[in-house]
């Protein structure tokens, strides 16, 4: 039965939810929210003066492509001799050569800062090249410049303009395990370059004399508002001495980030900029997690309450951003909302579908409560059983089923009563009467019934193994009895000898004297003699040989080869398992034998370790006990008849459906699993619970019990144990080929057939 009401992970909403979260994460990663974040910062900057005034920075735009470029720079240097000079212009080798010669001929106390794409001077902070120690593990958070080229110049410092896709301006960049200032990081210090220092802690800070500039956790700053207006050469020359700049920025429009860099320098100059410390970054992720968790709980409320709670959450985000902004911290809230709102919409859709599902479930339970007594009274309860197994029951339905279970018990239908008591016990709904009843049935049924071969006819109330008392008998036809070997699926197995040729045989028997008392016994007798015909027509090295068939008094008998060795059921405990390569070898022999049998239209239907005799001397295994075998195209077995050993039954056997060779494949998969691990894939304390696990539950991986097993063991057992018959190996030949390939690949051994 279903344990929960339409769990999210079993619906298409779950995959849509995963897709939405992945899509939002990808959009954030590639920067699709950057413009929205910038608009958010612009809105915040409305709180503070938006226009930069009285700046000590002058921005001059020139044409750097013509021969007059150097002359323009030279003129500006002469006009403002005390200003620091920073060039934001594209590559111009001719101008740079002229500029270097000019600087060499007229030494100056100031250094010229030159912006580049990927060239840098080996400039270091005054506190030396940073050996970051423990902090080096976190240095990757700072942007790197690919394919950096180091440049040496006497009076010029080259620094890269670091490209960012999140709207930030980088003051630092990294190379290997060291940090260096970017163009903006050097330009902000103006004429204090030689005194620029870096402090490394929970965030980065640049120092020069008494000036300090925070660079946050990632070495970046965030700004908004207007940038400095640029002036042309003539307007710059006309500037009065009182308005002379401390930093002269000469640009030609080559760098796309020019406006952002200049705006950042102006904001840094005024101390009006934003950074991201690690508490803010951590808070962003915590807000995402909190928001996603909130959406899960939101769907439990009415739509009106959901809207009110979401409004409160947005208000909390806005207030948090404002508080962070007042502390010069940038807390982005749009990514939080980008995660929360789509997830909320998806979960709301799932919730409405779940409510419809619950309503339909309740209607189904009501219909089942009304119909179940009628089906029981007309002896057609098996038709409603699948519906019970596929619903999430309520207390009313449980009460109805309990009442039917009591009626079944009163009519001596113990099998149905046990199934219904177990069904109630598995619903998770507390019902004291059912728990007590199930406990009684649980103790009575026991494990013994699960390990023996069962033949359950439709309507049979007390399923059990078909055995008969030990008979005191000395001969079966010409065969002299020497002792008792054990019990088979249908009767006692004796050891005997043929005195004429001194051949020792195993004699399987069936008591015939009860035929008058059992209306189904005629079918059992027919099935017994059919084994002789079935197995007698099979000739294979790994199938037991049949010598004779007959009856002696009240007993029918089959004389067959007396095998030496031990049943594989002797090797099922974890401490005495056979080596894995040998198990593969034996399974290859069994698959070869069953492949042959299936081609003769014979399905065994009782594959288990106890029916396989292993002779260690010749490393051969022989398949025995065709006691419930059927001829596939001539089977007289009625639909609804259940045959086999419960632990090893296939789902179709458990359900009483017609079976073919693929049922043997499932049973052999169980045997293979148990021989490798010492554990059963499907266990339980009763026939009903074992049957439930076989048809409904997923088994543990065989490597759960022994991690040393090769991957092929998992792959082969998983495929053989598929509940969907169409997903298993379709033939024993296919099963055998998989085992042979695995044996050669994993153990470097050839099969012994």
HUMODA-V963814 format. One line per field, one symbol per residue. phi: phi as a letter, one per 20 degrees, with the letter a starting at -180 (. if undefined). psi: psi as a letter, one per 30 degrees, with the letter a starting at -180 (. if undefined). burial: 1 if it has 16 or more other C-alpha atoms within 10 Angstrom, else 0. Layout:
BEGIN
phi->???
psi->???
burial->???
END
This chain:
BEGIN
phi->.febelfgfddffffffffffffffffffenfeffffffffgfffffdgedecleedddddceeeefegffffffffffcfeefdcddcfgbffffffffffffecgcfdeeececebdbffecffenffeflgfffdfffefddflfdecdbfdcdebfefecddnedeecbcbldcdcfegfffffeledgfdfccddbfbebdcbleebcfcmedndcccbnfeffeceffffffffffeffecdddccnfefegfffffffffffemdbccceffffffgffffffffffffeffedfffffffffffffffffffffffffdmdddfdfffffffffffffffffffffffffffffffffffffegfffffelcfffeggfffccdfdffffffffffffffffemefffgfffffgffefnefbgfffffffffffffmefffeefdcdegnfecfafeccffeecdbcleeefdrdeqddfcaeddecbeffdldecddecbfdfegfecfefgffffffffgfffffeecbfdcgeedbbacbmedebcecgeeeocffffcdegecffgggffggffffffffffffffemddfmbfagfecdddffdlcdceclefcfcegecfdfefofdcpegfdfegffgemefdcfffffffffffggfffdncefccrebgfffffffeceeffgfffebffffffffffffffefffffefgebffffffffffffffedlcefdd
psi->lkfljikefglfeeeeeeeeeeeeeeeeeggfgeeeeeeeeeeeffelkfkklhkgkkjkkljgflffeeeeeeeeeeeiffkkkkjillkieeeeeeeeeeeefiklflkkkkklegkklhkllfglkjjfbffffgfffkkljkhkkkkkkegkkkkkjkkkggglkkflllkbglklkaeeeeeffbggefgklkkkbflkkkkjbgkkjkgafggllklaallkkllleeeeefklefgklfkjjklggekfgeeeeeeeeeeeefgilkljleeeeeeeeeeeeeeeeeeefefflleeeeeeeeeeeeeeeeeeeeeeefghkjjkfeeeeeeeeeeeeeeeeeeeeeeeeeeeeeeeeeeeeeeeeeeeeghhffffeeeefhljlleeeeeeeeeeeeeeefggieeeeeeeeeeeefffkkjeeeeeeeeeeeeeeafeffflkkjjlkfkfiklkjlllkkjkfkjbfkkkflkeakaffakklklkjfeghkklkjklkkffgeffjffeeeeeeeefeeeeeeffkjkfgkkkkelkaljbfkllkklkjklakkfffhfkffhllkeeeeeeeeeeeeeeeeeeefghkkeghklefgjkkjfeghkkkkaihfglljeggkgkkkfkkkakefgklefeegglklaffeeeeeeeeeeeeeefglkfjllfleeeeeeeefelklkkffefjffklffeeeeeeefgkejffflkflfeeeeeeeeeeeeeefhlkkj.
burial->100001010000110010011001000100001100110011011000000100111111111100001101100100110111111111000010001000100000011111111111101110000100000000100111100000000001111111100111111111100011111111111111110111000011111100011111111111111111010010011000000111111111101011111111111110011111100110010011001101100110000001001100100010001101100111111111111101110111011001000000110110011001101100001000000100111000110111111111100011111111111110100010010011001100100011111111100010111110000000010011110000111111111111000001111111110000000010011011111101110101011111001000001111111110101110110000110111111111111111111100111111111111111000011111111111110000100111111111111111010111111111111111111111111111011111111110001011100000110111011111111010011011101101111110000000100
END
